[in-house]
Amino acid sequence: VEQLIAAPAAQRAVQVTEKIVERVVERLYRDREKLPNRRKGYTQKAVVGGHKVYLRTGEFDDGRIGEIFIDMHKEGAAFRAMMNNFAIAISLGLQYGVPLEEFVEAFTFTKFEPAGMVQGNDAIKNATSILDYVFRELAVSYLGRHDLAHVDQSDFDKTALGRGINEGKATPFSKGLTRGASPVKLVSG
């Protein structure tokens, strides 16, 4: 515990992730589930406390999240590398069957810089850290955890004019992209 407290904030996140993965893997070992070569997912660009963050997801064929990528631009090389490796650790955990819920419970409300107002996300408006933002976004999009959002989902996509020229058109979708809500029409094939 003393080692964990003495470690820098970014390194603590990786150590906590490793402990969670170890704990869950001890309970149940299963083979790694590989993602399809061509997969759905989404990219969410946001600014957290003045720092650009790109969250990219990859999904299994059934819509479950199977990987994440966290890209930050204009950050120090060490911090960027730490975030990339953290995302790899989370992705491996997801592929070995660690429930996303475990990661959400572990990393929401973590506090370290950068933190602050969130721009570019329609549901999340404030975050206590990059990890808090990432796992709030994943919880809202993949788990329907709207209790972690700051804006009610029923307010999304509503305008006085509808969807304009796209009204009634079918669109392919990702479960995460649509935050679990099905569009009016689905593209078959």
C-alpha positions in Angstrom: 0.0 0.0 0.0 2.8 2.4 0.8 4.4 1.8 -2.6 1.1 2.6 -4.3 0.7 5.8 -2.3 4.3 6.9 -3.1 3.9 6.2 -6.8 3.0 9.0 -9.3 -0.8 9.2 -10.1 -0.5 7.8 -13.6 1.6 4.8 -12.3 -0.9 4.2 -9.5 -3.7 3.8 -12.1 -1.7 1.0 -13.9 -0.9 -0.7 -10.6 -4.5 -0.7 -9.5 -5.5 -2.0 -13.0 -3.1 -4.9 -12.6 -4.4 -5.8 -9.2 -8.0 -5.8 -10.4 -7.1 -8.0 -13.4 -5.2 -10.3 -11.1 -8.1 -10.6 -8.7 -10.7 -11.3 -11.4 -8.4 -13.7 -13.3 -7.8 -15.7 -10.0 -11.6 -16.1 -9.7 -12.1 -17.4 -13.2 -9.5 -18.1 -15.9 -10.6 -18.2 -19.5 -8.9 -17.9 -22.8 -8.5 -14.6 -24.5 -11.3 -13.7 -26.8 -9.9 -12.2 -30.0 -11.6 -9.2 -31.7 -12.6 -9.5 -35.3 -10.2 -8.0 -37.8 -12.8 -5.5 -38.9 -14.8 -4.2 -36.0 -17.2 -1.5 -35.0 -16.6 1.1 -32.4 -16.4 4.8 -32.1 -14.0 7.7 -31.6 -14.8 10.4 -29.1 -12.8 13.6 -29.1 -13.0 15.7 -26.0 -11.1 18.4 -24.1 -10.6 17.7 -20.4 -9.2 20.6 -18.4 -7.8 22.1 -21.6 -6.1 18.9 -22.8 -7.3 17.1 -25.9 -8.2 13.4 -25.4 -9.2 10.9 -28.1 -11.0 7.8 -26.9 -11.4 5.0 -29.4 -13.2 1.8 -28.9 -13.3 -1.6 -30.6 -16.2 -4.0 -30.2 -16.8 -7.7 -30.5 -19.4 -8.8 -33.1 -22.1 -8.8 -30.4 -21.5 -5.1 -29.5 -19.5 -5.7 -26.3 -16.5 -3.5 -25.9 -13.2 -5.4 -26.4 -10.6 -2.7 -26.6 -9.9 1.0 -26.0 -7.2 3.4 -27.2 -6.5 6.7 -25.3 -4.6 9.3 -27.4 -3.5 12.6 -26.0 -1.8 15.2 -28.1 0.8 17.8 -26.9 1.4 15.9 -23.7 4.7 14.7 -22.4 6.0 11.5 -24.0 6.0 9.7 -20.6 2.4 10.6 -19.9 1.3 9.6 -23.4 3.1 6.3 -23.1 1.6 5.6 -19.7 -1.9 6.3 -21.1 -1.3 4.1 -24.1 0.0 1.2 -22.0 -2.9 1.7 -19.5 -5.4 1.3 -22.4 -3.6 -1.9 -23.5 -3.9 -3.3 -20.0 -7.7 -2.5 -20.0 -8.1 -4.0 -23.4 -6.4 -7.2 -22.4 -8.6 -7.4 -19.3 -11.7 -7.0 -21.4 -10.6 -9.7 -23.8 -9.9 -12.1 -21.0 -13.4 -11.5 -19.6 -13.0 -8.8 -16.9 -16.3 -7.0 -16.8 -16.3 -3.4 -17.8 -18.2 -2.7 -14.6 -15.1 -3.6 -12.6 -13.0 -1.0 -14.4 -15.7 1.6 -14.1 -16.0 1.1 -10.3 -12.2 1.3 -10.0 -11.5 4.3 -12.1 -14.4 6.7 -11.9 -13.8 9.5 -9.4 -10.0 9.1 -9.5 -8.4 12.6 -9.0 -5.3 13.8 -10.8 -4.4 16.4 -13.3 -5.4 17.1 -16.0 -9.0 17.6 -14.7 -11.8 20.0 -15.0 -14.4 21.0 -17.5 -15.1 18.7 -20.4 -15.8 20.1 -23.9 -16.9 18.0 -26.9 -18.9 15.3 -25.0 -22.7 15.6 -25.0 -23.2 13.7 -21.7 -20.1 14.4 -19.5 -19.3 18.0 -18.6 -16.8 17.7 -15.8 -14.1 15.1 -14.8 -11.7 14.7 -11.9 -9.1 13.1 -14.2 -8.6 11.7 -17.6 -9.4 8.2 -16.3 -12.6 9.5 -14.6 -13.6 11.0 -18.0 -12.8 7.8 -20.0 -14.6 5.4 -17.7 -17.6 7.7 -17.3 -17.9 7.8 -21.1 -17.6 4.0 -21.4 -20.1 3.5 -18.6 -22.6 5.8 -20.3 -22.1 4.3 -23.7 -21.7 0.6 -23.0 -23.4 0.0 -19.6 -26.2 2.5 -19.7 -24.9 4.1 -16.5 -26.5 7.5 -17.0 -26.1 8.1 -13.3 -22.4 9.0 -14.2 -23.5 11.5 -16.9 -24.2 15.1 -16.3 -26.8 15.5 -19.1 -29.9 13.5 -19.4 -29.8 11.1 -22.4 -33.4 12.0 -23.3 -32.1 15.4 -24.4 -29.8 13.9 -27.1 -30.7 14.4 -30.8 -33.9 16.4 -30.2 -34.4 19.5 -32.2 -37.5 21.3 -33.4 -36.6 20.3 -37.0 -35.9 16.6 -36.5 -32.8 15.2 -38.3 -33.1 17.3 -41.4 -32.1 15.6 -44.7 -31.1 12.5 -42.7 -34.6 12.0 -41.4 -35.7 8.4 -42.1 -32.4 7.2 -43.5 -30.9 4.0 -42.1 -27.4 4.2 -40.6 -25.0 1.5 -39.5 -24.3 1.8 -35.8 -22.1 0.8 -32.9 -23.7 0.0 -29.5 -21.2 2.4 -27.9 -21.8 5.1 -30.5 -25.5 5.1 -30.0 -25.1 4.8 -26.2 -27.2 1.6 -26.3 -30.2 3.1 -28.0 -31.2 1.6 -31.4 -31.8 3.9 -34.3 -35.1 4.0 -36.0 -33.9 1.7 -38.9 -31.1 -0.8 -39.0 -29.0 -1.5 -42.0 -29.1 -5.2 -42.9 -26.4 -7.2 -44.5 
